[in-house]
Each structure stands twice: as structure tokens, then as C-alpha cells.
């Protein structure tokens, strides 16, 4: 069976690498694709390049919009897809600067359909700007909401969803933004959080099916950083986003109240209660750090909770 897959691609000043990515999207085997693009106000020739490919290959819809940033650009793409592209079997996110292996979407759709899954993500080969291999991204197999509250194991560019799960996530987002969250969560964090809050079935593929290019201007980065450099970056982000994770999870938990798994109810109740006393703060910190193996991550989790950066 040939499945129909909608690829949601957000672009911004991407002319340097966009052709290689578009070539790899059109080269996907054994699937029927359509590329839904939202350009986030590019100032270079990105839109012209997209239109060249649209004329040459078809199977592309382009929205050239104003600049709203990568986070809202992807969520807007999801709303466009939900409203006007509902006749697809699966939905996938794409960045503008990677290169997909030709079996990426076929592998995802087969694994989701065979295993009755809701959300799929895979490993990736991390490369430099010239596509020279640096490392493998790595996949965490034993997921939990506790882990996802502090770490993101599934990049959006590796995620593929069923129509039903995509529609659920997108529909929920409309209610979420009406609650005025302090910081809109990334699309890939959004889909992963919800999966573990409602017990969706996540398929984790440890094989790599794409080249994840790192070139210094990525929205998310997996370059090899020194320990001090990484600590400074994480510390700066934590201070900037102080309290946002707590507020966002609280909003989502309230919206999903009737759908929450027993584990989600337990951890969220612990979270709701953790600021009420020093004892409860310490108890929550010790509870949460058990879900991480790395001593540095354990320390980060405890630090964020105790200093109320969470």
C-alpha cells in the first residue's frame, strides 16, 4: 500500500541548503508525498527556490508569510495542515537544512501501520555543514513523562504521526494558546509531551534515516560543545524560561484531565505541589532525578527544581 504523507516544512533564509533537502524530500521512495511549506519571511531567495521546485515537480503548497519565529511557524503549519490538508494518512515535520535518506518516510509509515503506533521518531546521523559525519544522534527507548519534562529525545525532523494523533495534537493546541501560556513550546516537544500524558504509542527506531546538518545557525544544536560552554548555554536558557515548563505542563494537564494516564496524574500532582514547602521541593527533586542516568543531568534536574527554574 502506498501511503499519502504530508511533509510540513518551515523555511527562513534557507537558500544555502534548501535545494539538497528538497531533492531528498522528492526522492522519498514508496510513499505519495506533498510538501506544505510556510516561509517565515525570508529575505534571501528561499521562496524563489521553492517556487522553482513547485513548477518542476508539483506536489507543493507554499505559504509566504510574515516572520513569527520557528516555534510559531511550525504550529501555524500544523493548523494549515489540519484545516486544508486532512486527506493524508501520515504527517511529518521537516527542517530546511537536512538531507533525508530515501527510505525515511516509508520506514516510518510501515512501522506505524504494522505496530499500530501513533508517533514515530528515528535516529539521525549528525553531520557538519558539508555533510561529513560527526556522530549518531542516539535514541532513548524507555520514554516516560518524567524524562520528557526535562529532556527531548525526539527531534521534530525525525517525527512522523498518524492522521488521528496529528489531529488530536493540533486541535488541543487551539485550546492551549487560549490559556495564554508564558512560552509556546516547540512543536516536537508538544507532540512528545502529549504522547506520554495520554498514553499514545510511540515507535522508536534506532536506525538512522536522515543526515542532521549542524552549521552554526540551527534552531536546535548538537554541535560538540565544551562542558563550560554547554553549562553557560543551558543556564542562560533556564533563567530565560524560568517557570515556563511548570506553567505549560499545568495548562496541558488541566486540558487533558479526562485523558491523563495514571502515571501522568501522579507526576503532575507531585509537580503542582512542589512549591508549597522546602520539604516538598526536595522530595520532588529526588523523585525526578531517578529517571536519569547521567550524573550531570541528575544535577541539572535537582538544580532547576530547587532554584525554581523549572
HUJO-V746654 format. One record per helix or strand of 2 or more residues. SS is the DSSP state (helix for helix, strand for strand). FROM is the first residue (numbers start at 1). TO is the last residue. If there is no record, write none. Layout:
ss	from	to
SS	FROM	TO
SS	FROM	TO
This chain:
ss	from	to
strand	3	11
helix	18	26
strand	31	40
helix	46	57
strand	60	65
helix	70	84
strand	90	94
strand	99	100
helix	104	114
strand	119	127
strand	133	136
helix	145	148
helix	156	158
strand	160	162
helix	163	177
helix	187	198
strand	202	213
helix	227	240
helix	244	255
helix	257	259
helix	262	273
helix	278	289
helix	295	306
